[in-house]
């Protein structure tokens, strides 16, 4: 596990990359073939051979992790190394917004879920110029966070009943939230499917077909998305309302148990190996 990674290069497999040793870097965990049509045209996230460090092989929940030299990038200027691990989820958010803007920047955007996916998507959408942002989220603490970051309307699905949107971004991945996403898209609108909580779910396609709803998947990121995320953190940093905790790598099981109990005050917890302290 562990695909959101920042660290220091301690060894290079080739003298060609010896200059990287000692460099603080973030890791783009997406490893692709580099030769297929998707890779050659700038869409490596669509590579059939694509694999993620921390998903398809052991990742950053360790003292050491191996990564291709082409997949390591300098940490954002002025950003602590611990927070630099957030480049990866922020890059995903920039990609989500890029997909949501496939037919032009949306005038209004509904984000379903105010966990890390939804909150980072909110920041990325604001950076892209979307000002009319609404968030559906049941947890009061997360509702308050989304509102403090500039969402014009925040509430539960029931509280925000009735309004429909040009673009809906589903950041949870449950059958019920996917269904809500389709219901809240106006005729001819777009639903961007991001959340992966449930790999399988039923969806009422009759409504999507009759109302000509466009369904778009959004997965991982392009190199440009990673560059945008690094630049965002270097230029703006994270808003002070967003709390990021740190904990030792050894305390990982306790951290995951706490996260599994429900939403926390912190948006993310970064696990730090003892040798990085």
N, C-alpha and C positions, 0 to 999 in steps of 0.2 A: 504494500500500500504506500501511498504518499506520492502524489503527482504534482503538488504545489511545492516547488523546491527552490531554495537559495542556499548557497554555501561558498566555500573557498576551494579552488582547484589545488589539489595536493600532489597530483601526479599526472603526467601526460604519457600516452602510449607511444608517441612518436616525437622525435626531436623537432619536428615541424611545428609542434604546438607547445614547446617548452616555455615559450614566453607567457603562456597562460597560467603557469604554476604561480600560486600566491594571489591570483586575481579573485576578487569577490564577484560571483556570478549568480544569475538566475538561470534556470533550466527550462527550456521548452521541451516538455516530455513527449511530444509527438514525433515518433520516428517513422519515416516513410521510405519508399523505394527510391524516390527521386527521379524515376525514369518514365513512369506511366503518364498518360495524358493529363490526369488531375495534377500531378506534381509539376509537370512541365508548364502548365498554364496558370500556376499560382494558387491552386486549391489543394494543398497537401492533405487537408483534413478529409478529403474524399478518396484518398488512396486506398485501394483494396488491400494493400499490404500494411497499412498503417497500424502502429502499435503504440500504446502509451506506457511510458515508464510509470510505475506505481499502479498500473491496472493489469497489463499483460505480463509484466515482470516486476520483481521487487523494486521498490522506489525509495522515496526520501525518508521513510520512517526507519532510519538506520544511521550509523555514524558515517558510512561511506556509500556512495552510489556512483555507478559508471554511466556516463553520458557521452554521446558523440560531441566532438569539438564544435561541429556546426550547430549544435543545439544549446550551447552555452553562450550567454550574452552578459555584458557588464551590468551590475546592479544599477538601478536608476540613480543618477547623481543626487547626493544629499539624502538618500533614503537609507535608513538602517537595514542591515542585511536581513534581520528577522522579518521586517515588513516587506522586504523585496520578494518574499515567497508569494505575496498576494498579486504579483504581476500575472500569474497564470489565470486565476479566476477573473481578474479584471480584463485580461485579453479575451476570455470567453464572452464576457459581457459586451465588449466592443464588437465582437463577431455577431452576437445575437442582435445587436442594434443594426449592424450592417445588413443582416438578413431581413430585419423588419423594415428596412429602407429600400428594399429591392425595387419597389415601384415609386420611389421618391420618399423623402423624409416625411414621416406621418405627422399630421397636424395634431393628432391626439393618440395617446398610447395607453393601453391598460396593461398593467403588470400584475399577474396573479402570483402571489407569494412574496413575502418580504424577508426571506432568509438571505443568505449571502448571494445567491443567484439573482434574486429580485432587487436587492439593494445595489449591487454593483451594476445591474442593468439600468437602474434609475440614474446612477452617476454617469454611465456611458451615454445614455439618451440625452441627458442634460448637456453633456459635452458636445454632442452632435447637433444640438440646437432645438431639441424637442422641449417645449415648455408646458404643454397640457398633458400632465402625467397623473394617472389615477392608479391606485394600488388596492387590490383586494387581499386582505390578510386578517385572520381571526384573532391573532395574539395582540393584546393591547400594547405591550412593550414594543413590538415590531411595528405596529400601527404608528405609535408615537415617533419612532425613528424615521419612518418613511415621510411622515408629515414634516418633521424638523428638517429634512433634507430637500423639501420643496415640492412634494407631491401635492397637487391641488385638491385632491379628494382621496380619502383613505377610509376603509371600513370593511365590514364583512360582505360576503356575497349578497346576503339578504338586505343589508343596509344600502347597498349600491344597486339594488334591483332596478331594471328599467332602462338604464342608459346603455347604448351600444357604441362601438368604437371602430375607427378605421383599421387599427391594428391591435391585436391582443397578443401579449407574450405570456406563455404558460411556463412558469418556472418551478413547478412542484413535481408534476409527473404522476399524479393520481388520476384514476378514472373519473372521479367527480370533478376535479379541477380542469381536466381536459374537456369535459362536457360543458362546464361553465364557460370556458374559453370560446368554444364554438357558438354558444348561445349569445355571448356578449359582442361578437363581431357583427357589424352591420352588413347588409347585403353587399356582396362584392368585396368584403373586407378580407383581411389576412390574419391567420392565427400562426404564430411562431411557436413551435413545440421545442422546449428546451429541457424541461424536467424529465428525469429518468427513474423516479421512485418505483414505478411499476412497469416492467418490460411489456406486459400485455394488459390491454383494457378494451372494453367495448365502447364504441362511439356511435352516436346516432347520425349516420351518414346522410339520411334523408334530408335533414335540415341543411347540412353543408352543401349538398348537391343543389337543392332547390334554390337556396340563397346564394349560390355561386361563391362559397367561401374558399379561399385559397389556404391550403395547409402547407406550411414550410417547416422542415426540420432545421435545427441549428446545432451543429456539433463542433466542438473544439475551436480552432482558430487558424488564421493564415499568419505568415510572418508579419504582415502589416498590422494585424490586430495586436500581436505581441509588441511591436514597436510603439503603437498607439498607447498601450497600457503602460509601458515603461516611461514614455514621455509624460503621460498624465500624472503618474506618481512623482516624477521629478519636478514637474511644474506646479502641481497643486497639492500633492500629498493627499491623505485621507481627511475628510471632514472630522472635526473633533468629536462629533456625536457618535462616530463609529468606534466602538471599543474592540480592541484586539488584545486578547490575552496571550501570554506565553506560559509554557509548562515544560518540564523536563521530558525527554523522550521516554524515560523509564515510567513516567506517570501516565503514559498513553492509555492503558486500559481504563484507568479511573476517569480520564477525560472523556473517553468515548461513552462510558456508562452515564456520566453526567449529561452529555449531549443527548443521549438516547432518552433521557427522562423528560425532555421538552425544551422549548426555546430558552436560551440563556441571555443574560444581559450583554455578553460579548457576542460579536458577529462571527468571529473566528478565533480559534485557539491554535497557536503555532507551537509545535513540539520542537524543542531545541536539544540536540545531543549534548552530553556532558563535555565532550571534547571541544564544543563550540562556545562554551560559557566563557 
